[in-house]
């Protein structure tokens, strides 16, 4: 599938999700500081899961090579936690570990069905208009790495997102570079590259209005989506 066709497909899926609210009922968000369940007004207004819906659309449109990749992930997962109690239980346990590790970091943990989404605001990951990770953010990613090493039967999709300032092409390139920077950090810290996908979505999937400074800050983000891999 061409990149342009994929973006159109992913955008259609994400917008449909936002309009119907089908993912809202199944989404649980936990405050990164308190660990308490919450549903933010911003998420309700923008449609929860727009970025994750785009990721799922991308994965669903991958070719047979990606299916073979899943088989390699399963083969390499020996030594990690097993999906013995079912996918839901496996992702429950992984989510609990992530919430524990990421509390107080500024990273939000979302759960939609059997998928987990980690939302990392741009103000704690990158300097303005830069694609090099803030060194202060390394310990946060190290915490994610610890969990990913234990729960190996997941596909890890890193998606970059921007606000609407600047041209479409500039934002697309910046989002790709930022997603790659996070994905590359994970790979350098012994997360099997076969599990990793890196995508840039530019300004196409905002989670807040772009007409305020606070909204733009929310939209400048990286999301790490964890999707279970089974036989």
N, CA and C atoms as a LAMMPS dump frame, in Angstrom:
ITEM: TIMESTEP
0
ITEM: NUMBER OF ATOMS
693
ITEM: BOX BOUNDS ff ff ff
-5.0000000000000000e+02 5.0000000000000000e+02
-5.0000000000000000e+02 5.0000000000000000e+02
-5.0000000000000000e+02 5.0000000000000000e+02
ITEM: ATOMS id mol type element x y z
1 1 1 N 0.849 -1.186 0
2 1 2 C 0 0 0
3 1 3 C 0.886 1.238 0
4 2 1 N 0.575 2.253 -0.847
5 2 2 C 1.365 3.466 -0.892
6 2 3 C 1.181 4.262 0.381
7 3 1 N 2.18 5.147 0.656
8 3 2 C 2.102 5.95 1.877
9 3 3 C 0.873 6.849 1.857
10 4 1 N 0.585 7.457 0.695
11 4 2 C -0.573 8.351 0.613
12 4 3 C -1.876 7.606 0.842
13 5 1 N -1.971 6.404 0.251
14 5 2 C -3.196 5.635 0.435
15 5 3 C -3.366 5.22 1.892
16 6 1 N -2.235 4.843 2.533
17 6 2 C -2.315 4.468 3.947
18 6 3 C -2.788 5.632 4.796
19 7 1 N -2.219 6.837 4.548
20 7 2 C -2.611 8.004 5.35
21 7 3 C -4.09 8.29 5.19
22 8 1 N -4.613 8.148 3.955
23 8 2 C -6.046 8.379 3.746
24 8 3 C -6.859 7.354 4.511
25 9 1 N -6.425 6.089 4.458
26 9 2 C -7.155 5.036 5.17
27 9 3 C -7.113 5.254 6.671
28 10 1 N -5.915 5.557 7.187
29 10 2 C -5.766 5.756 8.63
30 10 3 C -6.57 6.945 9.102
31 11 1 N -6.562 8.017 8.294
32 11 2 C -7.324 9.208 8.68
33 11 3 C -8.805 8.913 8.721
34 12 1 N -9.298 8.16 7.732
35 12 2 C -10.719 7.827 7.701
36 12 3 C -11.106 7.009 8.933
37 13 1 N -10.276 6.029 9.281
38 13 2 C -10.562 5.213 10.465
39 13 3 C -10.562 6.059 11.715
40 14 1 N -9.555 6.947 11.838
41 14 2 C -9.454 7.764 13.049
42 14 3 C -10.629 8.713 13.174
43 15 1 N -11.039 9.33 12.057
44 15 2 C -12.155 10.259 12.121
45 15 3 C -13.459 9.537 12.422
46 16 1 N -13.622 8.351 11.838
47 16 2 C -14.819 7.569 12.138
48 16 3 C -14.879 7.222 13.609
49 17 1 N -13.734 6.85 14.157
50 17 2 C -13.674 6.531 15.581
51 17 3 C -14.068 7.718 16.426
52 18 1 N -13.544 8.892 16.068
53 18 2 C -13.84 10.076 16.86
54 18 3 C -15.302 10.45 16.782
55 19 1 N -15.898 10.307 15.608
56 19 2 C -17.282 10.731 15.436
57 19 3 C -18.268 9.788 16.099
58 20 1 N -17.985 8.508 16.048
59 20 2 C -18.938 7.555 16.609
60 20 3 C -18.759 7.342 18.094
61 21 1 N -17.552 7.656 18.58
62 21 2 C -17.28 7.438 20.005
63 21 3 C -17.172 5.975 20.37
64 22 1 N -16.944 5.128 19.372
65 22 2 C -16.944 3.695 19.638
66 22 3 C -15.801 3.285 20.546
67 23 1 N -14.694 4.015 20.507
68 23 2 C -13.578 3.653 21.359
69 23 3 C -13.668 4.308 22.729
70 24 1 N -14.477 5.349 22.858
71 24 2 C -14.535 6.076 24.112
72 24 3 C -14.996 5.2 25.257
73 25 1 N -16.014 4.383 25.003
74 25 2 C -16.558 3.552 26.07
75 25 3 C -15.567 2.5 26.524
76 26 1 N -14.682 2.078 25.609
77 26 2 C -13.744 1.017 25.957
78 26 3 C -12.389 1.533 26.37
79 27 1 N -12.252 2.85 26.545
80 27 2 C -10.945 3.424 26.851
81 27 3 C -10.854 3.806 28.311
82 28 1 N -9.816 3.338 28.964
83 28 2 C -9.56 3.7 30.35
84 28 3 C -8.255 4.455 30.415
85 29 1 N -8.266 5.667 30.962
86 29 2 C -7.072 6.473 31.097
87 29 3 C -6.756 6.64 32.567
88 30 1 N -5.475 6.545 32.917
89 30 2 C -5.063 6.694 34.308
90 30 3 C -4.165 7.906 34.448
91 31 1 N -4.467 8.717 35.445
92 31 2 C -3.662 9.89 35.703
93 31 3 C -2.229 9.453 36.02
94 32 1 N -1.275 10.037 35.31
95 32 2 C 0.112 9.606 35.459
96 32 3 C 0.682 9.947 36.828
97 33 1 N 0.063 10.858 37.53
98 33 2 C 0.591 11.28 38.816
99 33 3 C -0.064 10.548 39.987
100 34 1 N -1.359 10.246 39.866
101 34 2 C -2.07 9.625 40.976
102 34 3 C -2.403 8.173 40.734
103 35 1 N -2.403 7.739 39.464
104 35 2 C -2.786 6.379 39.138
105 35 3 C -4.282 6.177 39.131
106 36 1 N -5.059 7.261 39.331
107 36 2 C -6.503 7.133 39.379
108 36 3 C -7.103 7.157 37.983
109 37 1 N -8.198 6.398 37.824
110 37 2 C -8.874 6.353 36.53
111 37 3 C -9.498 7.709 36.241
112 38 1 N -9.422 8.141 34.979
113 38 2 C -10.018 9.414 34.609
114 38 3 C -10.373 9.39 33.124
115 39 1 N -11.281 10.261 32.742
116 39 2 C -11.57 10.532 31.341
117 39 3 C -11.485 12.027 31.164
118 40 1 N -10.513 12.503 30.422
119 40 2 C -10.294 13.938 30.331
120 40 3 C -11.292 14.586 29.392
121 41 1 N -11.601 15.842 29.677
122 41 2 C -12.514 16.595 28.816
123 41 3 C -11.919 16.76 27.434
124 42 1 N -10.601 16.919 27.368
125 42 2 C -9.938 17.035 26.071
126 42 3 C -10.138 15.783 25.242
127 43 1 N -9.946 14.613 25.88
128 43 2 C -10.09 13.353 25.16
129 43 3 C -11.512 13.174 24.67
130 44 1 N -12.488 13.535 25.516
131 44 2 C -13.888 13.401 25.124
132 44 3 C -14.183 14.283 23.922
133 45 1 N -13.666 15.523 23.953
134 45 2 C -13.96 16.457 22.872
135 45 3 C -13.294 16.069 21.57
136 46 1 N -12.084 15.507 21.638
137 46 2 C -11.343 15.229 20.413
138 46 3 C -11.597 13.832 19.883
139 47 1 N -12.141 12.946 20.705
140 47 2 C -12.331 11.571 20.269
141 47 3 C -11.155 10.735 20.71
142 48 1 N -11.325 9.944 21.763
143 48 2 C -10.225 9.164 22.314
144 48 3 C -9.756 8.12 21.306
145 49 1 N -8.453 7.976 21.178
146 49 2 C -7.909 6.887 20.388
147 49 3 C -7.673 7.202 18.929
148 50 1 N -7.671 8.481 18.547
149 50 2 C -7.451 8.804 17.141
150 50 3 C -6.099 8.305 16.664
151 51 1 N -5.055 8.521 17.476
152 51 2 C -3.729 8.053 17.086
153 51 3 C -3.644 6.547 17.038
154 52 1 N -4.241 5.885 18.028
155 52 2 C -4.214 4.422 18.06
156 52 3 C -5.014 3.837 16.908
157 53 1 N -6.129 4.469 16.559
158 53 2 C -6.918 3.989 15.423
159 53 3 C -6.108 4.042 14.137
160 54 1 N -5.309 5.092 13.981
161 54 2 C -4.459 5.194 12.794
162 54 3 C -3.404 4.097 12.788
163 55 1 N -2.861 3.794 13.959
164 55 2 C -1.87 2.72 14.072
165 55 3 C -2.492 1.385 13.692
166 56 1 N -3.677 1.101 14.24
167 56 2 C -4.352 -0.163 13.95
168 56 3 C -4.656 -0.275 12.46
169 57 1 N -5.086 0.832 11.844
170 57 2 C -5.359 0.819 10.406
171 57 3 C -4.094 0.48 9.621
172 58 1 N -2.983 1.042 10.047
173 58 2 C -1.708 0.765 9.383
174 58 3 C -1.333 -0.712 9.498
175 59 1 N -1.422 -1.241 10.709
176 59 2 C -1.051 -2.636 10.938
177 59 3 C -1.962 -3.579 10.161
178 60 1 N -3.259 -3.278 10.143
179 60 2 C -4.21 -4.137 9.447
180 60 3 C -3.985 -4.156 7.943
181 61 1 N -3.32 -3.147 7.422
182 61 2 C -3.09 -3.077 5.98
183 61 3 C -1.682 -3.524 5.586
184 62 1 N -0.952 -4.071 6.535
185 62 2 C 0.375 -4.575 6.208
186 62 3 C 0.265 -5.856 5.382
187 63 1 N 1.33 -6.178 4.676
188 63 2 C 1.313 -7.347 3.795
189 63 3 C 1.703 -8.618 4.556
190 64 1 N 1.872 -9.704 3.812
191 64 2 C 2.189 -10.992 4.424
192 64 3 C 3.521 -10.969 5.177
193 65 1 N 4.412 -10.087 4.769
194 65 2 C 5.701 -10.013 5.45
195 65 3 C 5.522 -9.668 6.918
196 66 1 N 4.522 -8.824 7.213
197 66 2 C 4.293 -8.446 8.61
198 66 3 C 3.755 -9.627 9.408
199 67 1 N 2.99 -10.488 8.765
200 67 2 C 2.479 -11.676 9.455
201 67 3 C 3.626 -12.632 9.787
202 68 1 N 4.574 -12.738 8.872
203 68 2 C 5.748 -13.55 9.147
204 68 3 C 6.558 -12.923 10.278
205 69 1 N 6.561 -11.595 10.332
206 69 2 C 7.23 -10.901 11.416
207 69 3 C 6.629 -11.288 12.765
208 70 1 N 5.303 -11.402 12.805
209 70 2 C 4.639 -11.809 14.043
210 70 3 C 5.116 -13.188 14.496
211 71 1 N 5.319 -14.076 13.541
212 71 2 C 5.817 -15.407 13.885
213 71 3 C 7.217 -15.318 14.485
214 72 1 N 8.04 -14.407 13.974
215 72 2 C 9.388 -14.242 14.521
216 72 3 C 9.329 -13.661 15.928
217 73 1 N 8.363 -12.754 16.16
218 73 2 C 8.202 -12.186 17.501
219 73 3 C 7.872 -13.294 18.49
220 74 1 N 6.952 -14.176 18.109
221 74 2 C 6.553 -15.262 18.995
222 74 3 C 7.718 -16.212 19.251
223 75 1 N 8.498 -16.471 18.219
224 75 2 C 9.631 -17.38 18.373
225 75 3 C 10.691 -16.793 19.297
226 76 1 N 10.817 -15.45 19.269
227 76 2 C 11.838 -14.791 20.081
228 76 3 C 11.356 -14.483 21.491
229 77 1 N 10.083 -14.744 21.78
230 77 2 C 9.489 -14.345 23.058
231 77 3 C 9.794 -15.312 24.189
232 78 1 N 10.489 -16.387 23.913
233 78 2 C 10.816 -17.35 24.963
234 78 3 C 11.574 -16.651 26.083
235 79 1 N 11.158 -16.908 27.3
236 79 2 C 11.792 -16.268 28.442
237 79 3 C 11.023 -15.081 28.954
238 80 1 N 10.058 -14.592 28.152
239 80 2 C 9.219 -13.503 28.611
240 80 3 C 7.947 -14.042 29.24
241 81 1 N 7.134 -13.143 29.772
242 81 2 C 5.853 -13.565 30.337
243 81 3 C 4.997 -14.183 29.244
244 82 1 N 4.329 -15.278 29.55
245 82 2 C 3.534 -15.996 28.554
246 82 3 C 2.07 -15.605 28.638
247 83 1 N 1.377 -15.709 27.487
248 83 2 C -0.06 -15.434 27.456
249 83 3 C -0.794 -16.697 27.873
250 84 1 N -0.56 -17.132 29.102
251 84 2 C -1.178 -18.352 29.575
252 84 3 C -2.608 -18.163 30.016
253 85 1 N -2.923 -16.983 30.557
254 85 2 C -4.269 -16.721 31.047
255 85 3 C -5.132 -15.988 30.061
256 86 1 N -4.701 -15.93 28.803
257 86 2 C -5.458 -15.23 27.787
258 86 3 C -4.876 -13.855 27.506
259 87 1 N -5.224 -13.321 26.331
260 87 2 C -4.672 -12.043 25.906
261 87 3 C -5.04 -10.927 26.884
262 88 1 N -6.317 -10.914 27.3
263 88 2 C -6.769 -9.857 28.198
264 88 3 C -5.975 -9.823 29.484
265 89 1 N -5.76 -10.989 30.071
266 89 2 C -4.998 -11.078 31.314
267 89 3 C -3.555 -10.634 31.085
268 90 1 N -2.98 -11.054 29.968
269 90 2 C -1.601 -10.696 29.631
270 90 3 C -1.445 -9.181 29.531
271 91 1 N -2.381 -8.522 28.842
272 91 2 C -2.298 -7.078 28.685
273 91 3 C -2.655 -6.363 29.984
274 92 1 N -3.547 -6.95 30.795
275 92 2 C -3.842 -6.391 32.122
276 92 3 C -2.574 -6.302 32.961
277 93 1 N -1.825 -7.404 32.987
278 93 2 C -0.607 -7.456 33.794
279 93 3 C 0.435 -6.467 33.28
280 94 1 N 0.533 -6.374 31.969
281 94 2 C 1.488 -5.445 31.366
282 94 3 C 1.092 -3.997 31.664
283 95 1 N -0.197 -3.716 31.566
284 95 2 C -0.69 -2.377 31.859
285 95 3 C -0.392 -1.993 33.31
286 96 1 N -0.628 -2.916 34.231
287 96 2 C -0.39 -2.638 35.643
288 96 3 C 1.083 -2.303 35.89
289 97 1 N 1.984 -3.042 35.243
290 97 2 C 3.41 -2.778 35.396
291 97 3 C 3.77 -1.396 34.839
292 98 1 N 3.191 -1.062 33.691
293 98 2 C 3.486 0.227 33.076
294 98 3 C 2.974 1.379 33.943
295 99 1 N 1.769 1.231 34.484
296 99 2 C 1.225 2.274 35.342
297 99 3 C 2.109 2.488 36.566
298 100 1 N 2.605 1.393 37.107
299 100 2 C 3.473 1.488 38.276
300 100 3 C 4.789 2.182 37.924
301 101 1 N 5.37 1.793 36.802
302 101 2 C 6.659 2.343 36.397
303 101 3 C 6.569 3.819 35.991
304 102 1 N 5.436 4.214 35.409
305 102 2 C 5.338 5.543 34.798
306 102 3 C 4.622 6.571 35.658
307 103 1 N 4.179 6.174 36.831
308 103 2 C 3.495 7.128 37.705
309 103 3 C 4.44 8.283 38.058
310 104 1 N 3.936 9.496 37.889
311 104 2 C 4.722 10.672 38.216
312 104 3 C 5.641 11.152 37.12
313 105 1 N 5.591 10.525 35.938
314 105 2 C 6.503 10.892 34.853
315 105 3 C 5.898 11.88 33.867
316 106 1 N 4.583 12.05 33.882
317 106 2 C 3.916 12.874 32.885
318 106 3 C 3.406 12.083 31.7
319 107 1 N 3.681 10.778 31.664
320 107 2 C 3.191 9.906 30.593
321 107 3 C 1.836 9.341 30.992
322 108 1 N 0.863 9.409 30.096
323 108 2 C -0.461 8.854 30.351
324 108 3 C -0.57 7.457 29.748
325 109 1 N -1.276 6.593 30.442
326 109 2 C -1.481 5.221 29.987
327 109 3 C -2.944 5.048 29.61
328 110 1 N -3.194 4.68 28.354
329 110 2 C -4.543 4.41 27.872
330 110 3 C -4.685 2.924 27.609
331 111 1 N -5.893 2.436 27.781
332 111 2 C -6.198 1.036 27.437
333 111 3 C -7.44 1.015 26.575
334 112 1 N -7.328 0.433 25.398
335 112 2 C -8.459 0.299 24.489
336 112 3 C -8.537 -1.157 24.052
337 113 1 N -9.516 -1.87 24.581
338 113 2 C -9.607 -3.289 24.292
339 113 3 C -8.363 -3.988 24.802
340 114 1 N -7.673 -4.705 23.92
341 114 2 C -6.446 -5.393 24.306
342 114 3 C -5.197 -4.631 23.89
343 115 1 N -5.353 -3.353 23.538
344 115 2 C -4.213 -2.532 23.159
345 115 3 C -3.913 -1.518 24.262
346 116 1 N -2.646 -1.22 24.427
347 116 2 C -2.197 -0.224 25.407
348 116 3 C -1.525 0.913 24.659
349 117 1 N -1.828 2.143 25.065
350 117 2 C -1.25 3.31 24.425
351 117 3 C -0.572 4.176 25.478
352 118 1 N 0.69 4.509 25.257
353 118 2 C 1.434 5.401 26.136
354 118 3 C 1.569 6.751 25.435
355 119 1 N 1.012 7.797 26.039
356 119 2 C 1.031 9.12 25.433
357 119 3 C 2.092 9.965 26.129
358 120 1 N 3.079 10.378 25.351
359 120 2 C 4.232 11.1 25.877
360 120 3 C 4.235 12.517 25.33
361 121 1 N 3.874 13.5 26.136
362 121 2 C 3.799 14.885 25.655
363 121 3 C 5.145 15.391 25.166
364 122 1 N 5.093 16.218 24.126
365 122 2 C 6.322 16.731 23.532
366 122 3 C 7.157 17.563 24.475
367 123 1 N 6.524 18.212 25.467
368 123 2 C 7.29 19.076 26.37
369 123 3 C 8.228 18.292 27.276
370 124 1 N 8.012 16.982 27.418
371 124 2 C 8.922 16.192 28.251
372 124 3 C 9.804 15.269 27.418
373 125 1 N 9.573 15.201 26.12
374 125 2 C 10.36 14.296 25.275
375 125 3 C 11.355 15.022 24.376
376 126 1 N 10.955 16.184 23.839
377 126 2 C 11.789 16.898 22.878
378 126 3 C 11.741 18.394 23.135
379 127 1 N 12.824 19.071 22.796
380 127 2 C 12.802 20.528 22.781
381 127 3 C 11.987 20.99 21.577
382 128 1 N 11.516 22.216 21.62
383 128 2 C 10.691 22.751 20.541
384 128 3 C 11.406 22.637 19.191
385 129 1 N 10.697 22.049 18.228
386 129 2 C 11.175 21.922 16.844
387 129 3 C 12.41 21.028 16.712
388 130 1 N 12.719 20.241 17.754
389 130 2 C 13.881 19.36 17.706
390 130 3 C 13.449 17.893 17.671
391 131 1 N 14.33 17.035 17.17
392 131 2 C 14.016 15.608 17.109
393 131 3 C 14.985 14.768 17.929
394 132 1 N 15.825 15.415 18.729
395 132 2 C 16.713 14.691 19.629
396 132 3 C 16.057 14.596 20.997
397 133 1 N 16.045 13.398 21.564
398 133 2 C 15.406 13.184 22.855
399 133 3 C 16.059 14.013 23.948
400 134 1 N 15.216 14.574 24.825
401 134 2 C 15.742 15.216 26.02
402 134 3 C 16.419 14.167 26.898
403 135 1 N 17.649 14.383 27.316
404 135 2 C 18.319 13.406 28.191
405 135 3 C 17.532 13.139 29.465
406 136 1 N 16.768 14.138 29.944
407 136 2 C 15.97 13.947 31.154
408 136 3 C 14.889 12.899 30.968
409 137 1 N 14.581 12.582 29.71
410 137 2 C 13.516 11.623 29.422
411 137 3 C 14.038 10.191 29.354
412 138 1 N 15.348 10.01 29.343
413 138 2 C 15.909 8.664 29.247
414 138 3 C 15.396 7.729 30.344
415 139 1 N 15.376 8.172 31.605
416 139 2 C 14.899 7.249 32.647
417 139 3 C 13.458 6.792 32.436
418 140 1 N 12.621 7.642 31.837
419 140 2 C 11.234 7.258 31.563
420 140 3 C 11.205 6.145 30.529
421 141 1 N 11.953 6.318 29.452
422 141 2 C 12.011 5.275 28.432
423 141 3 C 12.656 4.003 28.981
424 142 1 N 13.609 4.164 29.889
425 142 2 C 14.214 2.985 30.509
426 142 3 C 13.171 2.184 31.289
427 143 1 N 12.225 2.893 31.919
428 143 2 C 11.152 2.209 32.639
429 143 3 C 10.262 1.435 31.679
430 144 1 N 9.989 2.017 30.509
431 144 2 C 9.203 1.324 29.485
432 144 3 C 9.958 0.09 29.004
433 145 1 N 11.255 0.234 28.806
434 145 2 C 12.085 -0.88 28.338
435 145 3 C 11.996 -2.067 29.296
436 146 1 N 12.029 -1.796 30.591
437 146 2 C 11.959 -2.88 31.57
438 146 3 C 10.706 -3.727 31.377
439 147 1 N 9.584 -3.064 31.13
440 147 2 C 8.32 -3.793 30.952
441 147 3 C 8.303 -4.506 29.604
442 148 1 N 8.787 -3.852 28.561
443 148 2 C 8.789 -4.47 27.232
444 148 3 C 9.662 -5.726 27.204
445 149 1 N 10.724 -5.728 27.992
446 149 2 C 11.584 -6.909 28.036
447 149 3 C 10.893 -8.08 28.71
448 150 1 N 10.023 -7.792 29.647
449 150 2 C 9.303 -8.857 30.338
450 150 3 C 8.139 -9.373 29.506
451 151 1 N 7.441 -8.461 28.847
452 151 2 C 6.265 -8.829 28.047
453 151 3 C 6.638 -8.705 26.568
454 152 1 N 7.13 -9.817 26.023
455 152 2 C 7.738 -9.79 24.693
456 152 3 C 6.756 -10.072 23.564
457 153 1 N 5.553 -10.519 23.901
458 153 2 C 4.601 -10.858 22.842
459 153 3 C 3.725 -9.659 22.481
460 154 1 N 4.384 -8.529 22.272
461 154 2 C 3.677 -7.331 21.84
462 154 3 C 4.439 -6.667 20.707
463 155 1 N 3.686 -6.14 19.768
464 155 2 C 4.226 -5.286 18.73
465 155 3 C 4.268 -3.871 19.291
466 156 1 N 5.378 -3.184 19.079
467 156 2 C 5.582 -1.848 19.651
468 156 3 C 5.601 -0.84 18.505
469 157 1 N 4.555 -0.038 18.407
470 157 2 C 4.437 0.935 17.322
471 157 3 C 4.605 2.331 17.895
472 158 1 N 5.632 3.036 17.443
473 158 2 C 5.913 4.391 17.911
474 158 3 C 5.389 5.376 16.88
475 159 1 N 4.446 6.215 17.292
476 159 2 C 3.852 7.197 16.384
477 159 3 C 4.169 8.614 16.818
478 160 1 N 4.656 9.427 15.881
479 160 2 C 4.938 10.83 16.164
480 160 3 C 3.797 11.717 15.697
481 161 1 N 3.484 12.75 16.486
482 161 2 C 2.393 13.679 16.182
483 161 3 C 2.847 15.111 16.455
484 162 1 N 2.324 16.062 15.701
485 162 2 C 2.676 17.469 15.893
486 162 3 C 1.417 18.323 16.018
487 163 1 N 1.62 19.612 16.353
488 163 2 C 0.511 20.557 16.272
489 163 3 C 0.426 21.067 14.834
490 164 1 N -0.389 22.079 14.607
491 164 2 C -0.632 22.534 13.232
492 164 3 C 0.274 23.674 12.803
493 165 1 N 1.171 24.129 13.669
494 165 2 C 2.092 25.196 13.271
495 165 3 C 3.071 24.674 12.23
496 166 1 N 3.343 25.482 11.217
497 166 2 C 4.263 25.062 10.174
498 166 3 C 3.549 24.356 9.036
499 167 1 N 4.3 24.026 8.004
500 167 2 C 3.721 23.39 6.825
501 167 3 C 3.448 21.918 7.084
502 168 1 N 2.582 21.344 6.255
503 168 2 C 2.284 19.912 6.373
504 168 3 C 3.547 19.077 6.222
505 169 1 N 4.37 19.43 5.24
506 169 2 C 5.57 18.633 4.978
507 169 3 C 6.565 18.743 6.126
508 170 1 N 6.685 19.933 6.703
509 170 2 C 7.596 20.104 7.841
510 170 3 C 7.131 19.265 9.026
511 171 1 N 5.836 19.332 9.323
512 171 2 C 5.303 18.584 10.457
513 171 3 C 5.39 17.081 10.237
514 172 1 N 5.16 16.652 9.001
515 172 2 C 5.267 15.223 8.701
516 172 3 C 6.69 14.735 8.942
517 173 1 N 7.668 15.484 8.441
518 173 2 C 9.066 15.095 8.611
519 173 3 C 9.469 15.096 10.079
520 174 1 N 9.041 16.129 10.826
521 174 2 C 9.391 16.213 12.245
522 174 3 C 8.785 15.041 13.025
523 175 1 N 7.536 14.704 12.701
524 175 2 C 6.883 13.595 13.415
525 175 3 C 7.591 12.278 13.138
526 176 1 N 8.048 12.075 11.917
527 176 2 C 8.768 10.855 11.575
528 176 3 C 10.103 10.78 12.308
529 177 1 N 10.821 11.89 12.356
530 177 2 C 12.119 11.915 13.03
531 177 3 C 11.968 11.65 14.521
532 178 1 N 10.935 12.218 15.129
533 178 2 C 10.727 12.016 16.562
534 178 3 C 10.328 10.571 16.87
535 179 1 N 9.473 10.017 16.035
536 179 2 C 9.089 8.611 16.237
537 179 3 C 10.303 7.709 16.087
538 180 1 N 11.13 7.998 15.108
539 180 2 C 12.331 7.183 14.899
540 180 3 C 13.286 7.31 16.08
541 181 1 N 13.412 8.509 16.641
542 181 2 C 14.319 8.718 17.771
543 181 3 C 13.921 7.839 18.951
544 182 1 N 12.621 7.758 19.238
545 182 2 C 12.143 6.924 20.343
546 182 3 C 12.336 5.452 20.01
547 183 1 N 11.953 5.058 18.794
548 183 2 C 12.099 3.662 18.376
549 183 3 C 13.559 3.232 18.412
550 184 1 N 14.431 4.109 17.953
551 184 2 C 15.856 3.791 17.943
552 184 3 C 16.403 3.643 19.359
553 185 1 N 15.91 4.464 20.283
554 185 2 C 16.339 4.338 21.684
555 185 3 C 15.944 2.972 22.233
556 186 1 N 14.732 2.551 21.93
557 186 2 C 14.275 1.242 22.401
558 186 3 C 15.148 0.127 21.819
559 187 1 N 15.457 0.238 20.534
560 187 2 C 16.283 -0.784 19.884
561 187 3 C 17.681 -0.824 20.489
562 188 1 N 18.225 0.336 20.82
563 188 2 C 19.558 0.396 21.411
564 188 3 C 19.586 -0.177 22.824
565 189 1 N 18.406 -0.302 23.426
566 189 2 C 18.332 -0.846 24.778
567 189 3 C 17.707 -2.245 24.775
568 190 1 N 18.026 -2.981 23.734
569 190 2 C 17.786 -4.426 23.651
570 190 3 C 16.319 -4.808 23.46
571 191 1 N 15.526 -3.921 22.896
572 191 2 C 14.201 -4.325 22.427
573 191 3 C 14.369 -4.802 20.992
574 192 1 N 13.986 -6.039 20.738
575 192 2 C 14.184 -6.662 19.435
576 192 3 C 13.596 -5.778 18.333
577 193 1 N 14.417 -5.337 17.367
578 193 2 C 13.923 -4.478 16.293
579 193 3 C 12.76 -5.079 15.514
580 194 1 N 12.637 -6.424 15.521
581 194 2 C 11.533 -7.041 14.792
582 194 3 C 10.192 -6.644 15.4
583 195 1 N 10.184 -6.229 16.657
584 195 2 C 8.945 -5.818 17.324
585 195 3 C 8.584 -4.363 17.044
586 196 1 N 9.499 -3.597 16.471
587 196 2 C 9.346 -2.145 16.413
588 196 3 C 8.855 -1.644 15.059
589 197 1 N 7.905 -0.72 15.108
590 197 2 C 7.457 0.03 13.937
591 197 3 C 7.544 1.505 14.302
592 198 1 N 7.968 2.327 13.359
593 198 2 C 8.084 3.767 13.586
594 198 3 C 7.294 4.505 12.518
595 199 1 N 6.346 5.353 12.949
596 199 2 C 5.454 6.042 12.014
597 199 3 C 5.352 7.519 12.369
598 200 1 N 5.215 8.355 11.359
599 200 2 C 4.953 9.773 11.572
600 200 3 C 3.594 10.135 11.024
601 201 1 N 2.783 10.824 11.82
602 201 2 C 1.439 11.22 11.402
603 201 3 C 1.297 12.728 11.229
604 202 1 N 2.377 13.466 11.442
605 202 2 C 2.303 14.912 11.277
606 202 3 C 1.247 15.517 12.177
607 203 1 N 0.433 16.397 11.602
608 203 2 C -0.608 17.102 12.361
609 203 3 C -1.996 16.498 12.15
610 204 1 N -2.064 15.294 11.577
611 204 2 C -3.335 14.729 11.12
612 204 3 C -4.252 14.236 12.229
613 205 1 N -3.719 13.934 13.427
614 205 2 C -4.538 13.338 14.477
615 205 3 C -4.411 14.092 15.799
616 206 1 N -4.93 15.31 15.85
617 206 2 C -4.865 16.069 17.104
618 206 3 C -5.769 15.459 18.171
619 207 1 N -5.377 15.633 19.422
620 207 2 C -6.226 15.199 20.538
621 207 3 C -6.774 16.4 21.292
622 208 1 N -6.455 17.601 20.816
623 208 2 C -6.95 18.832 21.43
624 208 3 C -7.01 19.908 20.347
625 209 1 N -7.766 20.99 20.567
626 209 2 C -7.816 22.072 19.586
627 209 3 C -6.442 22.709 19.393
628 210 1 N -6.136 23.095 18.17
629 210 2 C -4.854 23.726 17.878
630 210 3 C -4.905 25.251 17.973
631 211 1 N -6.005 25.781 18.492
632 211 2 C -6.134 27.235 18.576
633 211 3 C -5.748 27.795 19.936
634 212 1 N -5.19 26.955 20.805
635 212 2 C -4.685 27.409 22.094
636 212 3 C -3.294 26.829 22.33
637 213 1 N -2.514 27.518 23.147
638 213 2 C -1.16 27.037 23.44
639 213 3 C -1.201 25.695 24.162
640 214 1 N -2.151 25.54 25.082
641 214 2 C -2.242 24.281 25.827
642 214 3 C -2.65 23.133 24.916
643 215 1 N -3.557 23.418 23.967
644 215 2 C -3.972 22.385 23.031
645 215 3 C -2.825 21.945 22.135
646 216 1 N -2.057 22.911 21.652
647 216 2 C -0.91 22.578 20.809
648 216 3 C 0.105 21.73 21.56
649 217 1 N 0.289 22.052 22.834
650 217 2 C 1.247 21.277 23.627
651 217 3 C 0.821 19.823 23.739
652 218 1 N -0.499 19.59 23.899
653 218 2 C -0.998 18.22 23.966
654 218 3 C -0.811 17.486 22.641
655 219 1 N -0.972 18.212 21.545
656 219 2 C -0.863 17.582 20.226
657 219 3 C 0.572 17.243 19.849
658 220 1 N 1.529 17.966 20.407
659 220 2 C 2.942 17.657 20.17
660 220 3 C 3.319 16.493 21.076
661 221 1 N 3.267 15.304 20.541
662 221 2 C 3.405 14.121 21.391
663 221 3 C 3.969 12.94 20.601
664 222 1 N 4.446 11.968 21.343
665 222 2 C 4.786 10.653 20.8
666 222 3 C 3.925 9.632 21.524
667 223 1 N 3.352 8.703 20.782
668 223 2 C 2.556 7.636 21.369
669 223 3 C 3.239 6.29 21.086
670 224 1 N 3.365 5.484 22.129
671 224 2 C 3.851 4.121 21.958
672 224 3 C 2.664 3.193 22.132
673 225 1 N 2.278 2.521 21.065
674 225 2 C 1.137 1.612 21.086
675 225 3 C 1.636 0.176 21.178
676 226 1 N 1.094 -0.564 22.141
677 226 2 C 1.488 -1.959 22.363
678 226 3 C 0.328 -2.854 21.959
679 227 1 N 0.538 -3.659 20.937
680 227 2 C -0.493 -4.534 20.401
681 227 3 C -0.085 -5.98 20.618
682 228 1 N -0.953 -6.801 21.21
683 228 2 C -0.584 -8.193 21.484
684 228 3 C -0.409 -8.985 20.193
685 229 1 N 0.561 -9.88 20.223
686 229 2 C 0.829 -10.76 19.078
687 229 3 C 0.531 -12.183 19.508
688 230 1 N -0.344 -12.852 18.784
689 230 2 C -0.669 -14.237 19.067
690 230 3 C -0.45 -15.072 17.809
691 231 1 N -0.603 -16.379 17.963
692 231 2 C -0.397 -17.278 16.833
693 231 3 C -1.42 -17.074 15.755
